[in-house]
Each structure stands twice: as C-alpha cells, then as structure tokens.
Amino acid sequence: MLDSIRKRQRTLLTLITIVVIVAFAWFYNPASMRHAEGPGGALGKLNGRTIIVSDVQKIERTMQLAYSMRMQDMLQDLTPQARTRDDSYLGFAWNVLLLRDEAKQLQIEPTPDQIAKAEKALPQFQTNNQFDPSKYQQFVDGALKPNGFTAGDLDDVVADHLRYTGVTDLVKGSTPLPEAIFKEQYNVLNEKLSLAIVRFSRAEFESSVQVSDDEIQKYYDQHKETIISPEKRTVELVSFLLTDEQKKLADDQKVAAKKALAENADAFAQAVLQSPENFNQIAKDKGLQVLQTESFSLDKPDKALATDPGLLREAFNLTKENPVSDVVEANDGFYVMKLANIDASRPLSLAEAKEQVITAIKEEKAQAAIQAKAKDLREKIDTEMKNGTGFVQAVESAGLKVETPEPFTLADPGKNTGIAQLIAMSGLTLEANETSKLLQDQDGASSLIIHLIKKDPVDPQKYEEFKKTMFAQQSAGYERIPIREWLRVELQKAGRPPIFGPGPTG
C-alpha cells in the first residue's frame, strides 16, 4: 500500500511540474485577453479595488519562479481547478492578490529583513548548508535576467510565499487530522474481508422480456421530448506531440521536451486566435498538418479524441463565435483545435427511435424483475438465518448460486478489483454476518447482494509502522481542506474573478 501511495505522489508532483513549467508559455496568450480589453482592461473588483489585466499578468509570470524555488505547496493550494489553463492562472493570480490583502489585515506582512533571510535560506543558494552569494548571483544572471526577471521579482515571490505560510499556518494549525479518523481509514482499507456474493445478470432477465407495440407507442409518447439524436461535431486539429524516442526519456528531460512543444503550440494558437478563418493556411505556412475528424458525439468520440477526455470536453466547449480552442494538453503533448461543423440535436421519429425505445423498456422491466427477485430472496434468507442457517446455505436452498471469492482487503483486492471498487464507491460498511441492499455493478451488467461472512482485524504492528511513515503526510493533506474552504469564503467576501461565478474556487 505504501508503494501505491508513493507512486501516486510521484505522478502528482510530475503533473504539477509540467503544468507550472509550461505555464510560462501562456503568460501573454491572446486567449487571456478574452477576459478584458487589453492590458489595462478591468477583470473585476477585489476588496473594492479594480483588478486589471496587467496586475494578473505580473503574478502569472512569477509562477515559473515559484516552481524554480520549489514552492509547490503554494502553487498547489492557490491554483484552482478550471476549464482552461488561462482560467487556472487567472485563479492563481486572484488568490495571490487576496492573500496579500489578508496578510496585511492579519499583520503578518513580511519585512524586507524577513524576505532577505528567507531568500538566503533557499536550498538553491546553499553550499555546505550556508548561504552562497555566488550561487545567488549566478541565478540572477543566468536564470532571471535571460527570462526578463529581476531580483525584485524574486523578492516578490519569496514575500508571497511568506504570506502564504503565515496565513495558512493560522488556518491549518487549528485543524490537525484526528488519529481516530486516520486509524479508521487504515482499518477500512486493510481489514481482510470474507464475502459471499449473489449476482443477478441483467442480460438473463432481459432475454425473457417481451415488449408489445402498444408499450412501444406508450413509452415513445411519454418520452418523445427527450428522445433526440445526439449533437455531433467535426473539428480540425493540429498536434504538437512527443516522438516515440522522447516518450522514453526521464521525467525531467520529458518536461523540457514538452516545454518546447508548448511554446510551439502557443505560437500557433496566438496566430489562429487572431484569425480563425485562416486556421488551415496558418498551419500550412508553419509546416503543420491539419487532421479533420469524422462527425462524432460525446458518447462516441472520434478516434483522434478518444485517447484523452480533455480533448473531447474542449471540442464541445467550442462555439461558432469562438471556434478555436486554447492550447489543450494531452498525455504526450498539446493540441489546438478548430470547430468545423455542428450537427444539432433533433427529435427522433418513432421509426428512428424504435430500437432505442425497446432497449429502454427491456432495461426497466429487467431491473424491476431483479428488484422483485432480490426482495423475495432477502425475505427467504432472513427467515432461514433466524432459524440458524448460514447465508450461503440459505441462498443455495433458494436455488441460487453464491460466489465466495478469496478473502481480500480493499487496499490489495487482487482479482477482486471490481468488487472492491463497488464497495468503496457505494460507501458500503458491513459488520460480520450483515447483508447489503441490492447494489448496481459499475458496468450495469448485473446487480449484487453482498454478505460479509467475517473480517479479520489489522495487524497492530503494521498499523504502527504505517502511522510512522504516513500520518504526518496525510495530516498535511487533511489540513488543506480548511485552507481551500477559507479561500472560498474569503473570495466570496472580497470579490471573485468572472470565470468562477458564484461557486467554489476549486
């Protein structure tokens, strides 16, 4: 389990690394200007003052510095989830502006001496655990100046991180992770479960279902307003992808390769955002290939989009007024796409919808039959068990089969991944000799009743070993919950960027 958790951590850190490094390529993307007219345009109000584009752009540029200084905690907590990268960076900038206001109000504004001391303590500037002025100067000359930064920009980033640390320490210090919750979560994942399962196959019940013409007509008349064809779209794509050899590179080298791709993708996006009607010509001029998809729907995406859900979502976010996407990151690179055509949804005639209607009726009848069968079975089992009969014997006496998988834990389900996921997703908690209600399998192919025969307690020594390794880390993650809630509440009070509307920040 420890290995599994650590793997996820490495994946998360890799994703954060890529997002923040690539951020530098979008700082002056014309897509950002959609939120306002030019650098002096107003984005909104925060604590009564007007925030303009240039205020946000200055902060967005320093995200690269924050990453270079290994300030992932601040980047992770202040960057909200959003539909596009531009919106994520805008959200980060807005949160930084809010953080500055709150730090000033709470009287934890860093002094120049504190900023200088924090800079000297940065790992990048250390030699033998002592501040090395030559490393600092090398960073200023070799990293800051070539990228248009100054020592003052570094001061700003360090000051923001001090504000972040000061404010969040006040918030999270009052909400440590209770060990009782930590231990309960460990127990749920690591208690060994011995189960008996009764499965009802929907296909078996559907095979005996008969549907009359009158039922088809009645169902169609009742639902015809919702029986419509799916909206279909056609898009054109230009891709900027890693080569097969680049895909084999180490993570840090792959990040560098993706940064170069991101810059190329951004240069193309800037050109086509200014002139969407010339999408194909601009691609041709830059020596790029344009791929046009077949007509596709949300449930049946074109093969060019099926590999990454983000591509499909972005394709359906495009409009005739804004037909060109921002740069979309995929697993192995980046895409820019343009909406080519929309086939709007339309009502289906009875003839067109007949098979769809028959399928829906069969599903309804089969599910009703399963529920009736399960209810009858539960009544028989309960009666038998009250008389001392075990669950397995009671089910077999009712003429049904029982699955008894090898005992497993939710943390290590082995061959029982599907059952473990169903238990976790449904929030099922059973004690020994308890039986669940009727549950729907994740793929919808069957319904199940799960009976817990017994569960073996965890090994106390293994728990203590896990606690030593993971409690502090999980507690840190738990503390982020109130931090995000605090951000949400304070943004509602102070004013919110237009992209967020009235909901949470991320």
Long-range contacts (C-beta under 8 A, 24 or more apart in sequence): 1-189, 1-190, 1-411, 1-412, 1-466, 2-466, 2-469, 2-470, 4-411, 5-470, 13-72, 14-251, 14-255, 16-72, 16-75, 16-76, 17-67, 17-251, 17-255, 18-255, 18-258, 18-329, 19-79, 19-85, 19-88, 19-329, 20-63, 20-64, 20-66, 20-67, 20-75, 21-64, 21-67, 21-255, 21-258, 21-259, 22-85, 22-258, 22-259, 22-262, 22-329, 23-60, 23-63, 23-64, 23-67, 23-85, 23-89, 24-61, 24-63, 24-64, 24-147, 24-259, 25-259, 25-262, 25-263, 25-265, 25-266, 25-327, 26-85, 26-86, 26-89, 26-262, 26-266, 26-326, 26-327, 27-57, 27-60, 27-61, 27-89, 28-57, 29-86, 29-266, 29-269, 29-270, 29-273, 29-326, 29-327, 30-270, 30-273, 30-274, 31-84, 31-86, 31-269, 31-273, 31-326, 32-56, 32-57, 32-86, 32-89, 32-90, 34-86, 34-322, 35-86, 35-90, 35-497, 35-498, 35-499, 43-90, 43-497, 43-498, 44-495, 44-496, 44-497, 44-498, 45-495, 46-94, 46-97, 46-98, 46-101, 46-494, 46-495, 47-98, 47-101, 47-494, 47-495, 48-495, 51-94, 51-97, 51-497, 55-93, 55-97, 56-89, 56-90, 56-93, 56-94, 57-93, 59-92, 59-93, 59-96, 59-97, 60-89, 60-90, 60-92, 60-93, 61-148, 61-149, 61-153, 62-149, 62-153, 62-156, 62-157, 62-160, 63-89, 63-92, 64-147, 65-144, 65-149, 65-153, 65-154, 65-157, 66-157, 66-160, 66-161, 68-124, 68-143, 69-122, 69-124, 69-154, 69-157, 69-158, 69-161, 70-123, 70-124, 71-157, 71-161, 73-164, 74-160, 74-161, 74-164, 76-480, 77-164, 77-168, 77-480, 77-483, 77-484, 77-487, 78-164, 78-487, 79-506, 80-500, 80-505, 80-506, 81-506, 82-499, 82-506, 83-313, 83-317, 83-499, 84-314, 84-326, 85-326, 85-327, 85-329, 86-326, 87-499, 90-497, 90-499, 91-497, 91-499, 91-500, 91-505, 91-506, 94-491, 94-496, 94-497, 95-487, 95-491, 95-505, 96-160, 98-487, 98-490, 98-491, 98-494, 99-160, 99-163, 99-164, 99-167, 100-160, 100-163, 101-494, 102-163, 102-167, 102-490, 103-163, 103-166, 103-167, 106-166, 106-167, 106-170, 108-163, 108-166, 108-167, 108-170, 109-163, 110-159, 110-162, 110-163, 110-166, 114-162, 115-155, 115-158, 115-159, 115-162, 118-158, 118-161, 118-162, 119-154, 119-155, 119-158, 122-158, 168-483, 171-479, 171-482, 171-483, 171-486, 172-479, 172-480, 172-482, 172-483, 174-482, 175-478, 175-479, 175-481, 175-482, 176-475, 176-478, 176-479, 177-471, 177-474, 177-475, 177-478, 177-479, 179-467, 179-471, 181-478, 182-467, 182-471, 182-474, 182-475, 183-463, 183-467, 186-458, 186-463, 186-466, 186-467, 187-457, 187-458, 188-410, 188-429, 189-409, 189-410, 189-411, 190-409, 190-410, 190-411, 190-458, 190-462, 190-463, 191-409, 191-455, 191-456, 191-457, 191-458, 192-407, 192-408, 192-409, 192-455, 192-456, 193-407, 193-408, 193-409, 193-410, 193-452, 193-455, 194-404, 194-407, 194-452, 194-453, 194-454, 194-455, 194-456, 195-404, 195-405, 195-419, 195-450, 195-451, 195-452, 195-453, 196-391, 196-392, 196-395, 196-402, 196-403, 196-404, 196-450, 196-451, 196-453, 197-402, 197-403, 197-404, 197-405, 197-419, 197-448, 197-449, 197-450, 197-451, 198-377, 198-395, 198-400, 198-401, 198-402, 198-403, 198-448, 198-449, 198-451, 199-401, 199-403, 199-446, 199-447, 199-448, 200-370, 200-373, 200-374, 200-446, 200-447, 200-448, 201-445, 201-446, 202-363, 202-366, 202-367, 202-370, 202-444, 202-445, 202-446, 202-447, 203-445, 205-365, 205-366, 205-369, 205-370, 206-362, 206-363, 206-365, 206-366, 209-361, 209-362, 209-365, 209-366, 209-369, 211-358, 211-361, 211-362, 211-365, 215-361, 216-350, 216-354, 216-357, 216-358, 216-361, 217-350, 219-357, 219-360, 219-361, 220-350, 220-353, 220-357, 223-357, 223-360, 224-347, 224-353, 225-347, 227-347, 227-348, 227-353, 227-356, 227-357, 228-345, 228-346, 228-347, 228-348, 229-345, 229-346, 229-347, 229-348, 229-352, 230-297, 230-298, 230-299, 230-300, 230-345, 231-297, 231-298, 231-316, 231-342, 231-343, 231-344, 231-345, 232-295, 232-296, 232-297, 232-342, 232-343, 233-295, 233-296, 233-297, 233-315, 233-316, 233-318, 233-339, 233-340, 233-341, 233-342, 233-343, 234-292, 234-293, 234-294, 234-295, 234-296, 234-339, 234-340, 234-341, 235-292, 235-293, 235-305, 235-315, 235-318, 235-337, 235-338, 235-339, 235-340, 236-279, 236-280, 236-290, 236-291, 236-292, 236-293, 236-337, 236-338, 236-340, 237-290, 237-291, 237-292, 237-293, 237-304, 237-335, 237-336, 237-337, 238-268, 238-283, 238-288, 238-289, 238-290, 238-291, 238-335, 238-336, 238-337, 239-289, 239-291, 239-333, 239-334, 239-335, 240-264, 240-265, 240-268, 240-333, 240-334, 240-335, 241-330, 241-332, 241-333, 241-334, 242-332, 242-333, 247-332, 258-333, 258-334, 261-333, 261-334, 262-327, 262-329, 262-334, 265-327, 265-333, 265-334, 265-335, 265-336, 266-327, 268-336, 269-324, 269-325, 269-326, 269-327, 269-336, 272-324, 272-336, 272-338, 273-324, 276-323, 276-324, 276-338, 279-324, 279-338, 292-340, 295-341, 295-343, 307-331, 311-335, 311-337, 315-339, 367-447, 370-438, 370-447, 371-438, 371-447, 374-438, 374-447, 374-449, 377-449, 378-435, 378-449, 381-435, 391-433, 391-435, 391-451, 391-453, 404-453, 407-456, 418-442, 419-450, 422-448, 423-450
